[in-house]
Amino acid sequence: MAKAKRNPEAVAAIRQNILDESLALIAETGYRGFSMRKLGARLGIAAKTVYNYFHNQDEIYLALLTRGFEDLHATCRTAAESRENPLDRVSAMCRAFVDFGIEHANLYNLMFTWHVPKFKDYVDTPMEPVARAELDTALTLSDLFMKNIAACADADMPMVEDQARFLMIRIWSQAHGYIAGINNTLLDYMHESPLAIKNDMIDAMLADFQAAMRDHTPHKAASKKTLTNS
């Protein structure tokens, strides 16, 4: 007698559990130590059962990244929409970004920090379409920041795309440096309570952003590419 098919909600819940356990396993063993066999053992099921929900471990990895960028984008968008003033929107987004990076350290590290495969590693492979979807999701985050950064410019002196991109990379680099220092505990050796200076760090980062805004002529060194871990 054939088994009854699971309903979509049950399948989604199982896939979510697989992703959660995959992230925990990667955090423990590193990306190179991750395998379907180890994942199956962690889940208490045969490795072949996992293939009923994901084609391979690359699809699991890319699904984790996609979920992470979807969640981070939604978090930053909600933060921006809670404010009216453009500068306040950027401030709220930066705070949301930093909080996400610290509160979801393993996922953030997979998205931005660890040396893991990126989109170009999947070009001309069967996983390229999945990797492309992940990259497109990731780029919505940088686009969101660029849009709100550009909105901070004076109406009579609109900001060109290259400068908005440069400022986005500049502010991301500062936020990422602090998040990475918290997550890898390096800042514990520099300050007795690095989390206690989070607001001061963000305020300083935003003050630097406002100073840069006062002279937002196009920056010749600004790259056409967006910083992501994809």
PyMOL commands that place a pseudoatom at each C-alpha (Angstrom):
pseudoatom trace, name=CA, resn=MET, resi=1, chain=A, elem=C, hetatm=0, pos=[0.000, 0.000, 0.000]
pseudoatom trace, name=CA, resn=ALA, resi=2, chain=A, elem=C, hetatm=0, pos=[1.472, 3.333, -1.073]
pseudoatom trace, name=CA, resn=LYS, resi=3, chain=A, elem=C, hetatm=0, pos=[2.212, 5.860, 1.629]
pseudoatom trace, name=CA, resn=ALA, resi=4, chain=A, elem=C, hetatm=0, pos=[-0.050, 8.900, 1.736]
pseudoatom trace, name=CA, resn=LYS, resi=5, chain=A, elem=C, hetatm=0, pos=[1.631, 12.048, 0.528]
pseudoatom trace, name=CA, resn=ARG, resi=6, chain=A, elem=C, hetatm=0, pos=[2.446, 14.627, 3.157]
pseudoatom trace, name=CA, resn=ASN, resi=7, chain=A, elem=C, hetatm=0, pos=[0.566, 17.908, 2.905]
pseudoatom trace, name=CA, resn=PRO, resi=8, chain=A, elem=C, hetatm=0, pos=[2.533, 21.023, 1.842]
pseudoatom trace, name=CA, resn=GLU, resi=9, chain=A, elem=C, hetatm=0, pos=[2.625, 22.386, 5.398]
pseudoatom trace, name=CA, resn=ALA, resi=10, chain=A, elem=C, hetatm=0, pos=[4.178, 19.165, 6.712]
pseudoatom trace, name=CA, resn=VAL, resi=11, chain=A, elem=C, hetatm=0, pos=[6.749, 19.112, 3.909]
pseudoatom trace, name=CA, resn=ALA, resi=12, chain=A, elem=C, hetatm=0, pos=[7.636, 22.762, 4.590]
pseudoatom trace, name=CA, resn=ALA, resi=13, chain=A, elem=C, hetatm=0, pos=[8.076, 22.004, 8.292]
pseudoatom trace, name=CA, resn=ILE, resi=14, chain=A, elem=C, hetatm=0, pos=[10.373, 19.050, 7.543]
pseudoatom trace, name=CA, resn=ARG, resi=15, chain=A, elem=C, hetatm=0, pos=[12.433, 21.127, 5.104]
pseudoatom trace, name=CA, resn=GLN, resi=16, chain=A, elem=C, hetatm=0, pos=[12.711, 23.871, 7.725]
pseudoatom trace, name=CA, resn=ASN, resi=17, chain=A, elem=C, hetatm=0, pos=[13.933, 21.366, 10.311]
pseudoatom trace, name=CA, resn=ILE, resi=18, chain=A, elem=C, hetatm=0, pos=[16.485, 20.001, 7.847]
pseudoatom trace, name=CA, resn=LEU, resi=19, chain=A, elem=C, hetatm=0, pos=[17.781, 23.529, 7.221]
pseudoatom trace, name=CA, resn=ASP, resi=20, chain=A, elem=C, hetatm=0, pos=[17.966, 24.303, 10.942]
pseudoatom trace, name=CA, resn=GLU, resi=21, chain=A, elem=C, hetatm=0, pos=[19.929, 21.139, 11.668]
pseudoatom trace, name=CA, resn=SER, resi=22, chain=A, elem=C, hetatm=0, pos=[22.144, 21.701, 8.626]
pseudoatom trace, name=CA, resn=LEU, resi=23, chain=A, elem=C, hetatm=0, pos=[23.112, 25.156, 9.889]
pseudoatom trace, name=CA, resn=ALA, resi=24, chain=A, elem=C, hetatm=0, pos=[23.909, 23.752, 13.333]
pseudoatom trace, name=CA, resn=LEU, resi=25, chain=A, elem=C, hetatm=0, pos=[26.009, 20.996, 11.759]
pseudoatom trace, name=CA, resn=ILE, resi=26, chain=A, elem=C, hetatm=0, pos=[27.916, 23.421, 9.535]
pseudoatom trace, name=CA, resn=ALA, resi=27, chain=A, elem=C, hetatm=0, pos=[28.581, 25.623, 12.549]
pseudoatom trace, name=CA, resn=GLU, resi=28, chain=A, elem=C, hetatm=0, pos=[30.090, 22.628, 14.362]
pseudoatom trace, name=CA, resn=THR, resi=29, chain=A, elem=C, hetatm=0, pos=[32.033, 20.958, 11.565]
pseudoatom trace, name=CA, resn=GLY, resi=30, chain=A, elem=C, hetatm=0, pos=[32.616, 23.777, 9.093]
pseudoatom trace, name=CA, resn=TYR, resi=31, chain=A, elem=C, hetatm=0, pos=[31.295, 23.806, 5.552]
pseudoatom trace, name=CA, resn=ARG, resi=32, chain=A, elem=C, hetatm=0, pos=[33.871, 21.253, 4.396]
pseudoatom trace, name=CA, resn=GLY, resi=33, chain=A, elem=C, hetatm=0, pos=[32.837, 18.867, 7.178]
pseudoatom trace, name=CA, resn=PHE, resi=34, chain=A, elem=C, hetatm=0, pos=[29.177, 18.966, 6.220]
pseudoatom trace, name=CA, resn=SER, resi=35, chain=A, elem=C, hetatm=0, pos=[27.757, 15.840, 4.544]
pseudoatom trace, name=CA, resn=MET, resi=36, chain=A, elem=C, hetatm=0, pos=[24.405, 14.221, 3.948]
pseudoatom trace, name=CA, resn=ARG, resi=37, chain=A, elem=C, hetatm=0, pos=[25.528, 11.227, 5.998]
pseudoatom trace, name=CA, resn=LYS, resi=38, chain=A, elem=C, hetatm=0, pos=[26.329, 13.394, 9.018]
pseudoatom trace, name=CA, resn=LEU, resi=39, chain=A, elem=C, hetatm=0, pos=[23.104, 15.327, 8.540]
pseudoatom trace, name=CA, resn=GLY, resi=40, chain=A, elem=C, hetatm=0, pos=[21.061, 12.131, 8.405]
pseudoatom trace, name=CA, resn=ALA, resi=41, chain=A, elem=C, hetatm=0, pos=[22.696, 10.903, 11.609]
pseudoatom trace, name=CA, resn=ARG, resi=42, chain=A, elem=C, hetatm=0, pos=[21.952, 14.214, 13.303]
pseudoatom trace, name=CA, resn=LEU, resi=43, chain=A, elem=C, hetatm=0, pos=[18.309, 14.022, 12.202]
pseudoatom trace, name=CA, resn=GLY, resi=44, chain=A, elem=C, hetatm=0, pos=[18.040, 10.383, 13.191]
pseudoatom trace, name=CA, resn=ILE, resi=45, chain=A, elem=C, hetatm=0, pos=[17.106, 9.276, 9.672]
pseudoatom trace, name=CA, resn=ALA, resi=46, chain=A, elem=C, hetatm=0, pos=[18.836, 7.587, 6.751]
pseudoatom trace, name=CA, resn=ALA, resi=47, chain=A, elem=C, hetatm=0, pos=[20.786, 9.997, 4.558]
pseudoatom trace, name=CA, resn=LYS, resi=48, chain=A, elem=C, hetatm=0, pos=[18.746, 8.882, 1.546]
pseudoatom trace, name=CA, resn=THR, resi=49, chain=A, elem=C, hetatm=0, pos=[15.607, 10.170, 3.259]
pseudoatom trace, name=CA, resn=VAL, resi=50, chain=A, elem=C, hetatm=0, pos=[16.986, 13.710, 3.129]
pseudoatom trace, name=CA, resn=TYR, resi=51, chain=A, elem=C, hetatm=0, pos=[17.053, 13.400, -0.669]
pseudoatom trace, name=CA, resn=ASN, resi=52, chain=A, elem=C, hetatm=0, pos=[13.263, 13.280, -0.601]
pseudoatom trace, name=CA, resn=TYR, resi=53, chain=A, elem=C, hetatm=0, pos=[13.361, 16.973, 0.328]
pseudoatom trace, name=CA, resn=PHE, resi=54, chain=A, elem=C, hetatm=0, pos=[16.608, 18.295, -1.204]
pseudoatom trace, name=CA, resn=HIS, resi=55, chain=A, elem=C, hetatm=0, pos=[18.480, 17.080, -4.271]
pseudoatom trace, name=CA, resn=ASN, resi=56, chain=A, elem=C, hetatm=0, pos=[21.919, 17.384, -2.681]
pseudoatom trace, name=CA, resn=GLN, resi=57, chain=A, elem=C, hetatm=0, pos=[23.877, 19.229, -0.015]
pseudoatom trace, name=CA, resn=ASP, resi=58, chain=A, elem=C, hetatm=0, pos=[24.566, 22.157, -2.341]
pseudoatom trace, name=CA, resn=GLU, resi=59, chain=A, elem=C, hetatm=0, pos=[20.823, 22.763, -2.586]
pseudoatom trace, name=CA, resn=ILE, resi=60, chain=A, elem=C, hetatm=0, pos=[20.604, 22.701, 1.217]
pseudoatom trace, name=CA, resn=TYR, resi=61, chain=A, elem=C, hetatm=0, pos=[23.471, 25.180, 1.500]
pseudoatom trace, name=CA, resn=LEU, resi=62, chain=A, elem=C, hetatm=0, pos=[21.967, 27.534, -1.092]
pseudoatom trace, name=CA, resn=ALA, resi=63, chain=A, elem=C, hetatm=0, pos=[18.552, 27.247, 0.558]
pseudoatom trace, name=CA, resn=LEU, resi=64, chain=A, elem=C, hetatm=0, pos=[20.133, 28.293, 3.853]
pseudoatom trace, name=CA, resn=LEU, resi=65, chain=A, elem=C, hetatm=0, pos=[21.679, 31.356, 2.227]
pseudoatom trace, name=CA, resn=THR, resi=66, chain=A, elem=C, hetatm=0, pos=[18.437, 32.250, 0.464]
pseudoatom trace, name=CA, resn=ARG, resi=67, chain=A, elem=C, hetatm=0, pos=[16.480, 31.982, 3.699]
pseudoatom trace, name=CA, resn=GLY, resi=68, chain=A, elem=C, hetatm=0, pos=[19.073, 34.079, 5.488]
pseudoatom trace, name=CA, resn=PHE, resi=69, chain=A, elem=C, hetatm=0, pos=[18.982, 36.899, 2.954]
pseudoatom trace, name=CA, resn=GLU, resi=70, chain=A, elem=C, hetatm=0, pos=[15.181, 36.807, 2.837]
pseudoatom trace, name=CA, resn=ASP, resi=71, chain=A, elem=C, hetatm=0, pos=[15.015, 37.140, 6.620]
pseudoatom trace, name=CA, resn=LEU, resi=72, chain=A, elem=C, hetatm=0, pos=[17.661, 39.869, 6.782]
pseudoatom trace, name=CA, resn=HIS, resi=73, chain=A, elem=C, hetatm=0, pos=[16.034, 41.820, 3.951]
pseudoatom trace, name=CA, resn=ALA, resi=74, chain=A, elem=C, hetatm=0, pos=[12.636, 41.626, 5.672]
pseudoatom trace, name=CA, resn=THR, resi=75, chain=A, elem=C, hetatm=0, pos=[14.183, 42.708, 8.979]
pseudoatom trace, name=CA, resn=CYS, resi=76, chain=A, elem=C, hetatm=0, pos=[15.926, 45.726, 7.441]
pseudoatom trace, name=CA, resn=ARG, resi=77, chain=A, elem=C, hetatm=0, pos=[12.892, 46.685, 5.344]
pseudoatom trace, name=CA, resn=THR, resi=78, chain=A, elem=C, hetatm=0, pos=[10.638, 46.613, 8.404]
pseudoatom trace, name=CA, resn=ALA, resi=79, chain=A, elem=C, hetatm=0, pos=[13.147, 48.752, 10.289]
pseudoatom trace, name=CA, resn=ALA, resi=80, chain=A, elem=C, hetatm=0, pos=[13.252, 51.295, 7.456]
pseudoatom trace, name=CA, resn=GLU, resi=81, chain=A, elem=C, hetatm=0, pos=[9.476, 51.438, 7.162]
pseudoatom trace, name=CA, resn=SER, resi=82, chain=A, elem=C, hetatm=0, pos=[9.210, 52.271, 10.864]
pseudoatom trace, name=CA, resn=ARG, resi=83, chain=A, elem=C, hetatm=0, pos=[10.810, 55.672, 10.237]
pseudoatom trace, name=CA, resn=GLU, resi=84, chain=A, elem=C, hetatm=0, pos=[9.859, 58.686, 8.094]
pseudoatom trace, name=CA, resn=ASN, resi=85, chain=A, elem=C, hetatm=0, pos=[13.095, 60.646, 7.781]
pseudoatom trace, name=CA, resn=PRO, resi=86, chain=A, elem=C, hetatm=0, pos=[15.565, 59.119, 5.259]
pseudoatom trace, name=CA, resn=LEU, resi=87, chain=A, elem=C, hetatm=0, pos=[18.533, 59.384, 7.633]
pseudoatom trace, name=CA, resn=ASP, resi=88, chain=A, elem=C, hetatm=0, pos=[16.481, 57.765, 10.382]
pseudoatom trace, name=CA, resn=ARG, resi=89, chain=A, elem=C, hetatm=0, pos=[15.639, 54.965, 7.956]
pseudoatom trace, name=CA, resn=VAL, resi=90, chain=A, elem=C, hetatm=0, pos=[19.313, 54.285, 7.276]
pseudoatom trace, name=CA, resn=SER, resi=91, chain=A, elem=C, hetatm=0, pos=[20.012, 54.395, 11.008]
pseudoatom trace, name=CA, resn=ALA, resi=92, chain=A, elem=C, hetatm=0, pos=[17.226, 51.910, 11.753]
pseudoatom trace, name=CA, resn=MET, resi=93, chain=A, elem=C, hetatm=0, pos=[18.427, 49.586, 8.998]
pseudoatom trace, name=CA, resn=CYS, resi=94, chain=A, elem=C, hetatm=0, pos=[21.994, 49.635, 10.299]
pseudoatom trace, name=CA, resn=ARG, resi=95, chain=A, elem=C, hetatm=0, pos=[20.858, 48.790, 13.805]
pseudoatom trace, name=CA, resn=ALA, resi=96, chain=A, elem=C, hetatm=0, pos=[18.670, 45.980, 12.475]
pseudoatom trace, name=CA, resn=PHE, resi=97, chain=A, elem=C, hetatm=0, pos=[21.580, 44.640, 10.417]
pseudoatom trace, name=CA, resn=VAL, resi=98, chain=A, elem=C, hetatm=0, pos=[23.967, 44.611, 13.368]
pseudoatom trace, name=CA, resn=ASP, resi=99, chain=A, elem=C, hetatm=0, pos=[21.402, 42.993, 15.661]
pseudoatom trace, name=CA, resn=PHE, resi=100, chain=A, elem=C, hetatm=0, pos=[20.690, 40.295, 13.076]
pseudoatom trace, name=CA, resn=GLY, resi=101, chain=A, elem=C, hetatm=0, pos=[24.386, 39.560, 12.638]
pseudoatom trace, name=CA, resn=ILE, resi=102, chain=A, elem=C, hetatm=0, pos=[24.914, 39.115, 16.368]
pseudoatom trace, name=CA, resn=GLU, resi=103, chain=A, elem=C, hetatm=0, pos=[21.663, 37.311, 17.192]
pseudoatom trace, name=CA, resn=HIS, resi=104, chain=A, elem=C, hetatm=0, pos=[21.972, 34.900, 14.246]
pseudoatom trace, name=CA, resn=ALA, resi=105, chain=A, elem=C, hetatm=0, pos=[25.742, 34.512, 14.308]
pseudoatom trace, name=CA, resn=ASN, resi=106, chain=A, elem=C, hetatm=0, pos=[25.982, 31.113, 12.596]
pseudoatom trace, name=CA, resn=LEU, resi=107, chain=A, elem=C, hetatm=0, pos=[23.685, 32.097, 9.749]
pseudoatom trace, name=CA, resn=TYR, resi=108, chain=A, elem=C, hetatm=0, pos=[25.369, 35.503, 9.365]
pseudoatom trace, name=CA, resn=ASN, resi=109, chain=A, elem=C, hetatm=0, pos=[28.806, 33.889, 9.274]
pseudoatom trace, name=CA, resn=LEU, resi=110, chain=A, elem=C, hetatm=0, pos=[27.647, 31.522, 6.549]
pseudoatom trace, name=CA, resn=MET, resi=111, chain=A, elem=C, hetatm=0, pos=[26.212, 34.426, 4.560]
pseudoatom trace, name=CA, resn=PHE, resi=112, chain=A, elem=C, hetatm=0, pos=[29.097, 36.885, 4.932]
pseudoatom trace, name=CA, resn=THR, resi=113, chain=A, elem=C, hetatm=0, pos=[32.160, 35.551, 6.721]
pseudoatom trace, name=CA, resn=TRP, resi=114, chain=A, elem=C, hetatm=0, pos=[33.122, 31.938, 6.150]
pseudoatom trace, name=CA, resn=HIS, resi=115, chain=A, elem=C, hetatm=0, pos=[35.018, 30.839, 3.048]
pseudoatom trace, name=CA, resn=VAL, resi=116, chain=A, elem=C, hetatm=0, pos=[32.219, 28.982, 1.269]
pseudoatom trace, name=CA, resn=PRO, resi=117, chain=A, elem=C, hetatm=0, pos=[31.121, 28.558, -2.374]
pseudoatom trace, name=CA, resn=LYS, resi=118, chain=A, elem=C, hetatm=0, pos=[29.692, 31.608, -4.109]
pseudoatom trace, name=CA, resn=PHE, resi=119, chain=A, elem=C, hetatm=0, pos=[27.649, 32.070, -7.269]
pseudoatom trace, name=CA, resn=LYS, resi=120, chain=A, elem=C, hetatm=0, pos=[30.590, 31.913, -9.673]
pseudoatom trace, name=CA, resn=ASP, resi=121, chain=A, elem=C, hetatm=0, pos=[31.496, 28.493, -8.269]
pseudoatom trace, name=CA, resn=TYR, resi=122, chain=A, elem=C, hetatm=0, pos=[28.204, 27.161, -9.635]
pseudoatom trace, name=CA, resn=VAL, resi=123, chain=A, elem=C, hetatm=0, pos=[28.317, 28.678, -13.117]
pseudoatom trace, name=CA, resn=ASP, resi=124, chain=A, elem=C, hetatm=0, pos=[27.988, 25.999, -15.822]
pseudoatom trace, name=CA, resn=THR, resi=125, chain=A, elem=C, hetatm=0, pos=[26.871, 23.391, -13.289]
pseudoatom trace, name=CA, resn=PRO, resi=126, chain=A, elem=C, hetatm=0, pos=[23.377, 21.913, -12.709]
pseudoatom trace, name=CA, resn=MET, resi=127, chain=A, elem=C, hetatm=0, pos=[23.094, 24.094, -9.577]
pseudoatom trace, name=CA, resn=GLU, resi=128, chain=A, elem=C, hetatm=0, pos=[23.557, 27.392, -11.429]
pseudoatom trace, name=CA, resn=PRO, resi=129, chain=A, elem=C, hetatm=0, pos=[19.801, 28.258, -11.517]
pseudoatom trace, name=CA, resn=VAL, resi=130, chain=A, elem=C, hetatm=0, pos=[19.500, 27.673, -7.757]
pseudoatom trace, name=CA, resn=ALA, resi=131, chain=A, elem=C, hetatm=0, pos=[22.648, 29.693, -7.120]
pseudoatom trace, name=CA, resn=ARG, resi=132, chain=A, elem=C, hetatm=0, pos=[21.340, 32.485, -9.349]
pseudoatom trace, name=CA, resn=ALA, resi=133, chain=A, elem=C, hetatm=0, pos=[18.109, 32.623, -7.353]
pseudoatom trace, name=CA, resn=GLU, resi=134, chain=A, elem=C, hetatm=0, pos=[20.136, 32.855, -4.141]
pseudoatom trace, name=CA, resn=LEU, resi=135, chain=A, elem=C, hetatm=0, pos=[22.311, 35.644, -5.577]
pseudoatom trace, name=CA, resn=ASP, resi=136, chain=A, elem=C, hetatm=0, pos=[19.278, 37.615, -6.754]
pseudoatom trace, name=CA, resn=THR, resi=137, chain=A, elem=C, hetatm=0, pos=[17.804, 37.334, -3.255]
pseudoatom trace, name=CA, resn=ALA, resi=138, chain=A, elem=C, hetatm=0, pos=[21.065, 38.527, -1.711]
pseudoatom trace, name=CA, resn=LEU, resi=139, chain=A, elem=C, hetatm=0, pos=[21.262, 41.530, -4.024]
pseudoatom trace, name=CA, resn=THR, resi=140, chain=A, elem=C, hetatm=0, pos=[17.847, 42.765, -2.902]
pseudoatom trace, name=CA, resn=LEU, resi=141, chain=A, elem=C, hetatm=0, pos=[19.496, 43.599, 0.424]
pseudoatom trace, name=CA, resn=SER, resi=142, chain=A, elem=C, hetatm=0, pos=[22.188, 45.807, -1.068]
pseudoatom trace, name=CA, resn=ASP, resi=143, chain=A, elem=C, hetatm=0, pos=[19.584, 47.387, -3.354]
pseudoatom trace, name=CA, resn=LEU, resi=144, chain=A, elem=C, hetatm=0, pos=[17.449, 48.206, -0.319]
pseudoatom trace, name=CA, resn=PHE, resi=145, chain=A, elem=C, hetatm=0, pos=[20.360, 49.946, 1.384]
pseudoatom trace, name=CA, resn=MET, resi=146, chain=A, elem=C, hetatm=0, pos=[21.319, 51.835, -1.780]
pseudoatom trace, name=CA, resn=LYS, resi=147, chain=A, elem=C, hetatm=0, pos=[17.751, 53.043, -2.282]
pseudoatom trace, name=CA, resn=ASN, resi=148, chain=A, elem=C, hetatm=0, pos=[17.504, 54.434, 1.234]
pseudoatom trace, name=CA, resn=ILE, resi=149, chain=A, elem=C, hetatm=0, pos=[21.008, 55.894, 1.151]
pseudoatom trace, name=CA, resn=ALA, resi=150, chain=A, elem=C, hetatm=0, pos=[20.234, 57.723, -2.105]
pseudoatom trace, name=CA, resn=ALA, resi=151, chain=A, elem=C, hetatm=0, pos=[17.042, 59.098, -0.528]
pseudoatom trace, name=CA, resn=CYS, resi=152, chain=A, elem=C, hetatm=0, pos=[19.195, 60.958, 2.006]
pseudoatom trace, name=CA, resn=ALA, resi=153, chain=A, elem=C, hetatm=0, pos=[20.576, 63.289, -0.668]
pseudoatom trace, name=CA, resn=ASP, resi=154, chain=A, elem=C, hetatm=0, pos=[19.237, 66.807, -1.134]
pseudoatom trace, name=CA, resn=ALA, resi=155, chain=A, elem=C, hetatm=0, pos=[16.559, 67.086, -3.802]
pseudoatom trace, name=CA, resn=ASP, resi=156, chain=A, elem=C, hetatm=0, pos=[18.606, 69.673, -5.710]
pseudoatom trace, name=CA, resn=MET, resi=157, chain=A, elem=C, hetatm=0, pos=[21.708, 67.471, -5.630]
pseudoatom trace, name=CA, resn=PRO, resi=158, chain=A, elem=C, hetatm=0, pos=[20.604, 63.877, -6.298]
pseudoatom trace, name=CA, resn=MET, resi=159, chain=A, elem=C, hetatm=0, pos=[23.035, 61.088, -5.609]
pseudoatom trace, name=CA, resn=VAL, resi=160, chain=A, elem=C, hetatm=0, pos=[24.374, 59.058, -8.508]
pseudoatom trace, name=CA, resn=GLU, resi=161, chain=A, elem=C, hetatm=0, pos=[24.252, 55.272, -8.333]
pseudoatom trace, name=CA, resn=ASP, resi=162, chain=A, elem=C, hetatm=0, pos=[28.009, 54.811, -8.007]
pseudoatom trace, name=CA, resn=GLN, resi=163, chain=A, elem=C, hetatm=0, pos=[28.159, 56.985, -4.919]
pseudoatom trace, name=CA, resn=ALA, resi=164, chain=A, elem=C, hetatm=0, pos=[25.169, 55.293, -3.308]
pseudoatom trace, name=CA, resn=ARG, resi=165, chain=A, elem=C, hetatm=0, pos=[26.919, 51.988, -3.955]
pseudoatom trace, name=CA, resn=PHE, resi=166, chain=A, elem=C, hetatm=0, pos=[30.183, 53.258, -2.484]
pseudoatom trace, name=CA, resn=LEU, resi=167, chain=A, elem=C, hetatm=0, pos=[28.427, 54.526, 0.653]
pseudoatom trace, name=CA, resn=MET, resi=168, chain=A, elem=C, hetatm=0, pos=[26.551, 51.230, 0.970]
pseudoatom trace, name=CA, resn=ILE, resi=169, chain=A, elem=C, hetatm=0, pos=[29.831, 49.287, 0.822]
pseudoatom trace, name=CA, resn=ARG, resi=170, chain=A, elem=C, hetatm=0, pos=[31.451, 51.720, 3.258]
pseudoatom trace, name=CA, resn=ILE, resi=171, chain=A, elem=C, hetatm=0, pos=[28.707, 51.424, 5.855]
pseudoatom trace, name=CA, resn=TRP, resi=172, chain=A, elem=C, hetatm=0, pos=[28.432, 47.642, 5.379]
pseudoatom trace, name=CA, resn=SER, resi=173, chain=A, elem=C, hetatm=0, pos=[32.176, 47.219, 5.881]
pseudoatom trace, name=CA, resn=GLN, resi=174, chain=A, elem=C, hetatm=0, pos=[32.048, 49.085, 9.187]
pseudoatom trace, name=CA, resn=ALA, resi=175, chain=A, elem=C, hetatm=0, pos=[29.022, 47.144, 10.428]
pseudoatom trace, name=CA, resn=HIS, resi=176, chain=A, elem=C, hetatm=0, pos=[30.504, 43.842, 9.314]
pseudoatom trace, name=CA, resn=GLY, resi=177, chain=A, elem=C, hetatm=0, pos=[33.797, 44.538, 11.059]
pseudoatom trace, name=CA, resn=TYR, resi=178, chain=A, elem=C, hetatm=0, pos=[32.036, 45.032, 14.382]
pseudoatom trace, name=CA, resn=ILE, resi=179, chain=A, elem=C, hetatm=0, pos=[29.754, 42.011, 13.917]
pseudoatom trace, name=CA, resn=ALA, resi=180, chain=A, elem=C, hetatm=0, pos=[32.685, 39.776, 12.962]
pseudoatom trace, name=CA, resn=GLY, resi=181, chain=A, elem=C, hetatm=0, pos=[34.665, 40.962, 15.984]
pseudoatom trace, name=CA, resn=ILE, resi=182, chain=A, elem=C, hetatm=0, pos=[31.758, 40.057, 18.257]
pseudoatom trace, name=CA, resn=ASN, resi=183, chain=A, elem=C, hetatm=0, pos=[31.065, 36.704, 16.622]
pseudoatom trace, name=CA, resn=ASN, resi=184, chain=A, elem=C, hetatm=0, pos=[34.675, 35.489, 16.583]
pseudoatom trace, name=CA, resn=THR, resi=185, chain=A, elem=C, hetatm=0, pos=[35.272, 36.857, 20.143]
pseudoatom trace, name=CA, resn=LEU, resi=186, chain=A, elem=C, hetatm=0, pos=[38.267, 38.914, 18.991]
pseudoatom trace, name=CA, resn=LEU, resi=187, chain=A, elem=C, hetatm=0, pos=[36.774, 42.053, 20.530]
pseudoatom trace, name=CA, resn=ASP, resi=188, chain=A, elem=C, hetatm=0, pos=[36.695, 40.288, 23.909]
pseudoatom trace, name=CA, resn=TYR, resi=189, chain=A, elem=C, hetatm=0, pos=[40.461, 40.823, 23.987]
pseudoatom trace, name=CA, resn=MET, resi=190, chain=A, elem=C, hetatm=0, pos=[40.118, 44.520, 23.222]
pseudoatom trace, name=CA, resn=HIS, resi=191, chain=A, elem=C, hetatm=0, pos=[37.210, 45.485, 25.463]
pseudoatom trace, name=CA, resn=GLU, resi=192, chain=A, elem=C, hetatm=0, pos=[35.784, 44.065, 28.668]
pseudoatom trace, name=CA, resn=SER, resi=193, chain=A, elem=C, hetatm=0, pos=[32.242, 44.189, 27.272]
pseudoatom trace, name=CA, resn=PRO, resi=194, chain=A, elem=C, hetatm=0, pos=[32.156, 44.737, 23.481]
pseudoatom trace, name=CA, resn=LEU, resi=195, chain=A, elem=C, hetatm=0, pos=[28.385, 44.346, 23.321]
pseudoatom trace, name=CA, resn=ALA, resi=196, chain=A, elem=C, hetatm=0, pos=[28.028, 47.262, 25.735]
pseudoatom trace, name=CA, resn=ILE, resi=197, chain=A, elem=C, hetatm=0, pos=[29.494, 49.616, 23.137]
pseudoatom trace, name=CA, resn=LYS, resi=198, chain=A, elem=C, hetatm=0, pos=[27.172, 48.479, 20.343]
pseudoatom trace, name=CA, resn=ASN, resi=199, chain=A, elem=C, hetatm=0, pos=[25.099, 51.668, 20.317]
pseudoatom trace, name=CA, resn=ASP, resi=200, chain=A, elem=C, hetatm=0, pos=[28.205, 53.852, 20.455]
pseudoatom trace, name=CA, resn=MET, resi=201, chain=A, elem=C, hetatm=0, pos=[29.718, 51.919, 17.558]
pseudoatom trace, name=CA, resn=ILE, resi=202, chain=A, elem=C, hetatm=0, pos=[26.585, 52.310, 15.461]
pseudoatom trace, name=CA, resn=ASP, resi=203, chain=A, elem=C, hetatm=0, pos=[26.316, 56.013, 16.337]
pseudoatom trace, name=CA, resn=ALA, resi=204, chain=A, elem=C, hetatm=0, pos=[29.935, 56.528, 15.233]
pseudoatom trace, name=CA, resn=MET, resi=205, chain=A, elem=C, hetatm=0, pos=[29.286, 54.610, 12.032]
pseudoatom trace, name=CA, resn=LEU, resi=206, chain=A, elem=C, hetatm=0, pos=[26.252, 56.772, 11.267]
pseudoatom trace, name=CA, resn=ALA, resi=207, chain=A, elem=C, hetatm=0, pos=[28.160, 59.962, 12.083]
pseudoatom trace, name=CA, resn=ASP, resi=208, chain=A, elem=C, hetatm=0, pos=[30.772, 58.877, 9.547]
pseudoatom trace, name=CA, resn=PHE, resi=209, chain=A, elem=C, hetatm=0, pos=[27.996, 58.212, 7.042]
pseudoatom trace, name=CA, resn=GLN, resi=210, chain=A, elem=C, hetatm=0, pos=[26.520, 61.693, 7.548]
pseudoatom trace, name=CA, resn=ALA, resi=211, chain=A, elem=C, hetatm=0, pos=[29.962, 63.257, 7.132]
pseudoatom trace, name=CA, resn=ALA, resi=212, chain=A, elem=C, hetatm=0, pos=[30.397, 61.370, 3.871]
pseudoatom trace, name=CA, resn=MET, resi=213, chain=A, elem=C, hetatm=0, pos=[26.933, 62.511, 2.781]
pseudoatom trace, name=CA, resn=ARG, resi=214, chain=A, elem=C, hetatm=0, pos=[28.058, 66.126, 2.953]
pseudoatom trace, name=CA, resn=ASP, resi=215, chain=A, elem=C, hetatm=0, pos=[30.305, 65.472, -0.011]
pseudoatom trace, name=CA, resn=HIS, resi=216, chain=A, elem=C, hetatm=0, pos=[28.573, 62.843, -2.101]
pseudoatom trace, name=CA, resn=THR, resi=217, chain=A, elem=C, hetatm=0, pos=[30.103, 63.535, -5.501]
pseudoatom trace, name=CA, resn=PRO, resi=218, chain=A, elem=C, hetatm=0, pos=[30.644, 60.355, -7.523]
pseudoatom trace, name=CA, resn=HIS, resi=219, chain=A, elem=C, hetatm=0, pos=[33.557, 58.330, -6.208]
pseudoatom trace, name=CA, resn=LYS, resi=220, chain=A, elem=C, hetatm=0, pos=[35.768, 57.157, -9.064]
pseudoatom trace, name=CA, resn=ALA, resi=221, chain=A, elem=C, hetatm=0, pos=[36.834, 54.070, -7.176]
pseudoatom trace, name=CA, resn=ALA, resi=222, chain=A, elem=C, hetatm=0, pos=[33.287, 52.854, -6.554]
pseudoatom trace, name=CA, resn=SER, resi=223, chain=A, elem=C, hetatm=0, pos=[32.792, 49.376, -7.943]
pseudoatom trace, name=CA, resn=LYS, resi=224, chain=A, elem=C, hetatm=0, pos=[29.870, 48.307, -10.090]
pseudoatom trace, name=CA, resn=LYS, resi=225, chain=A, elem=C, hetatm=0, pos=[29.587, 45.129, -8.048]
pseudoatom trace, name=CA, resn=THR, resi=226, chain=A, elem=C, hetatm=0, pos=[27.750, 44.716, -4.779]
pseudoatom trace, name=CA, resn=LEU, resi=227, chain=A, elem=C, hetatm=0, pos=[29.329, 43.215, -1.670]
pseudoatom trace, name=CA, resn=THR, resi=228, chain=A, elem=C, hetatm=0, pos=[27.603, 39.952, -0.661]
pseudoatom trace, name=CA, resn=ASN, resi=229, chain=A, elem=C, hetatm=0, pos=[28.803, 36.500, 0.191]
pseudoatom trace, name=CA, resn=SER, resi=230, chain=A, elem=C, hetatm=0, pos=[27.247, 35.129, -2.936]
for i in range(1, 230): cmd.bond("trace and resi %d" % i, "trace and resi %d" % (i + 1))
show_as sticks, trace
zoom trace
